[in-house]
Amino acid sequence: MAALKIKKGATSHSAYDLRSHFSDVIERHTLAVIVENEPGVLARVIGLFSGRGYNIESLTVAEIDHEGHRSRITIVTSGTPQVIVQIKAQLGRIVPVHEVHDLTVEGASVERELALLKVRGQGDHRVEALRLADIFRASVVDSTLESFVFEITGTPEKIDAFADLMRPLGLQEVARTGVAALARGEVAHG
């Protein structure tokens, strides 16, 4: 009897398809999690991430419905597609969690962040810092003879770019709020 000449992993329809269907590409996802506004909920959500070694790049939390006692947790995290699916599934199993939305895959969304940047400088550095702030539409919210505090709102990438340009001009401190995000269009997410 002749041996079958089947090439390993030749087709996805083959019984002998031994290719890995798991991607090792790291993706950045923004998750909106609607939770009951009660003590310990945030700790449970964060515990899920830390207990499994998942990283949180940004975290924002605020009450969105006073009467309904609901809060919105916006989490920016990174991982392989399989890890992101696992995170969403595990978040959905936490009892005070009402909804989990992956804004990255559910369609277009808007992300914004607020940052305060303290820049020390004199002379030409001071003038250049003000010029760049104008280009980036950053506001001066505090000024002394030695420093400025700028307020900037925009995408995380915009804030990163502004901070990178301020670094050689005397950037001293940065405070960021974390990402706030909403789906675009008529889809209502908490």
C-alpha positions as CSV (number, residue, x, y, z in Angstrom):
1,M,0.0,0.0,0.0
2,A,1.4,3.4,-1.0
3,A,1.8,6.2,1.6
4,L,-0.5,9.2,1.4
5,K,1.3,12.2,0.1
6,I,-0.3,14.9,2.2
7,K,1.7,18.1,2.9
8,K,1.5,19.0,6.6
9,G,-0.6,22.2,7.0
10,A,-1.4,22.3,3.3
11,T,-4.9,23.8,3.7
12,S,-7.1,25.1,6.4
13,H,-9.7,22.5,5.4
14,S,-7.4,19.6,5.8
15,A,-7.6,17.3,8.8
16,Y,-3.8,17.5,8.8
17,D,-3.8,21.3,9.2
18,L,-1.3,21.8,12.0
19,R,-0.7,25.5,11.5
20,S,-1.1,27.7,14.5
21,H,-4.1,29.9,14.4
22,F,-2.8,32.1,17.2
23,S,-1.2,35.4,16.3
24,D,1.7,36.6,18.3
25,V,1.2,40.2,17.1
26,I,0.7,42.6,20.0
27,E,-2.3,44.9,19.5
28,R,-3.4,47.9,21.5
29,H,-7.1,47.9,22.5
30,T,-9.3,50.4,24.3
31,L,-12.0,48.7,26.4
32,A,-15.0,50.5,27.9
33,V,-16.4,48.6,31.0
34,I,-19.7,49.7,32.6
35,V,-19.8,48.6,36.2
36,E,-21.8,49.0,39.3
37,N,-20.5,52.0,41.3
38,E,-19.8,50.2,44.6
39,P,-16.7,49.7,46.8
40,G,-14.2,47.1,45.6
41,V,-15.3,46.9,41.9
42,L,-12.2,48.7,40.6
43,A,-10.0,46.6,42.7
44,R,-11.6,43.4,41.3
45,V,-11.2,44.7,37.7
46,I,-7.5,45.7,38.3
47,G,-6.9,42.4,40.1
48,L,-8.0,40.5,37.0
49,F,-5.2,42.3,35.1
50,S,-2.4,42.0,37.7
51,G,-3.3,38.4,38.6
52,R,-2.8,37.3,35.1
53,G,0.1,39.5,34.2
54,Y,-1.8,41.7,31.7
55,N,-0.5,45.3,31.4
56,I,-2.7,48.4,31.7
57,E,-1.3,51.3,29.6
58,S,-4.1,53.7,30.7
59,L,-6.9,53.6,33.2
60,T,-9.7,56.2,33.7
61,V,-12.7,55.8,36.0
62,A,-15.7,58.0,36.7
63,E,-19.3,57.7,37.7
64,I,-21.5,58.2,34.6
65,D,-25.0,57.6,36.1
66,H,-25.6,58.9,39.6
67,E,-29.2,57.5,39.8
68,G,-28.2,54.2,38.4
69,H,-25.0,54.0,40.4
70,R,-22.9,53.1,37.4
71,S,-19.3,54.0,36.5
72,R,-17.3,53.7,33.3
73,I,-13.8,52.2,33.4
74,T,-11.8,52.9,30.3
75,I,-8.8,50.7,30.0
76,V,-6.1,50.8,27.3
77,T,-4.2,47.5,27.2
78,S,-2.0,45.5,24.8
79,G,-1.8,41.9,24.0
80,T,-2.2,39.2,21.3
81,P,-5.7,38.8,19.9
82,Q,-6.1,35.7,22.1
83,V,-5.2,37.6,25.2
84,I,-7.6,40.5,24.4
85,V,-10.4,37.9,23.8
86,Q,-9.5,36.3,27.2
87,I,-9.5,39.7,29.0
88,K,-12.9,40.6,27.6
89,A,-14.4,37.3,28.6
90,Q,-13.0,37.4,32.1
91,L,-14.1,41.0,32.6
92,G,-17.6,40.0,31.5
93,R,-17.7,37.3,34.2
94,I,-17.1,39.7,37.1
95,V,-20.5,40.1,38.8
96,P,-20.8,43.9,39.1
97,V,-19.7,44.3,35.4
98,H,-22.7,45.2,33.2
99,E,-21.1,45.7,29.8
100,V,-17.7,45.3,28.1
101,H,-17.0,47.0,24.8
102,D,-13.9,46.8,22.8
103,L,-13.9,50.2,21.1
104,T,-11.0,49.2,18.9
105,V,-12.9,46.5,17.0
106,E,-16.5,47.7,17.4
107,G,-16.1,50.6,14.9
108,A,-14.8,54.1,14.9
109,S,-14.2,55.8,18.3
110,V,-12.9,59.0,19.7
111,E,-10.0,59.0,22.2
112,R,-8.9,62.0,24.1
113,E,-6.5,62.6,27.0
114,L,-5.7,65.7,29.1
115,A,-2.2,66.4,30.3
116,L,-0.4,69.1,32.3
117,L,3.3,69.7,31.5
118,K,5.6,71.9,33.6
119,V,8.4,73.4,31.5
120,R,11.3,75.4,33.0
121,G,13.2,77.7,30.7
122,Q,14.5,81.1,30.0
123,G,15.3,83.2,27.0
124,D,15.0,81.4,23.6
125,H,13.8,78.2,25.3
126,R,10.9,80.1,26.8
127,V,9.9,81.6,23.5
128,E,10.2,78.3,21.7
129,A,8.1,76.6,24.3
130,L,5.3,79.2,23.8
131,R,5.6,78.9,20.0
132,L,5.2,75.1,20.1
133,A,2.3,75.3,22.6
134,D,0.5,77.6,20.2
135,I,1.1,75.0,17.3
136,F,-0.3,72.2,19.5
137,R,-3.1,74.3,20.9
138,A,-1.9,73.9,24.4
139,S,-2.9,76.5,27.0
140,V,-0.7,78.2,29.5
141,V,-2.5,77.6,32.9
142,D,0.3,78.8,35.1
143,S,3.3,81.0,34.6
144,T,6.2,82.1,36.7
145,L,9.5,83.9,35.7
146,E,11.1,80.4,35.5
147,S,8.4,78.1,34.2
148,F,5.1,77.4,32.5
149,V,2.4,74.8,33.1
150,F,0.8,73.9,29.8
151,E,-2.6,72.1,29.5
152,I,-3.1,70.0,26.4
153,T,-6.0,67.8,25.3
154,G,-5.8,65.4,22.4
155,T,-4.9,61.9,21.4
156,P,-2.2,60.1,23.4
157,E,0.0,60.4,20.4
158,K,-0.4,64.1,20.2
159,I,0.5,64.5,23.9
160,D,3.5,62.2,23.4
161,A,4.7,64.4,20.5
162,F,4.3,67.6,22.5
163,A,6.2,66.1,25.5
164,D,9.0,64.9,23.2
165,L,9.4,68.5,21.8
166,M,9.3,70.0,25.3
167,R,11.9,67.7,26.7
168,P,15.0,69.6,25.3
169,L,13.3,72.9,26.3
170,G,13.2,72.0,30.0
171,L,10.3,69.6,30.6
172,Q,10.2,69.0,34.3
173,E,7.0,67.2,35.1
174,V,4.0,65.6,33.3
175,A,0.6,64.6,34.7
176,R,-1.8,62.7,32.5
177,T,-5.4,61.8,33.0
178,G,-5.5,58.6,31.0
179,V,-7.7,58.0,27.9
180,A,-11.4,58.8,27.8
181,A,-13.0,57.2,24.8
182,L,-16.5,56.9,23.1
183,A,-17.7,55.0,20.1
184,R,-18.7,57.4,17.2
185,G,-22.1,57.4,15.7
186,E,-25.5,56.5,17.2
187,V,-24.4,53.4,19.1
188,A,-24.9,54.1,22.8
189,H,-22.4,52.6,25.1
190,G,-23.2,53.4,28.7
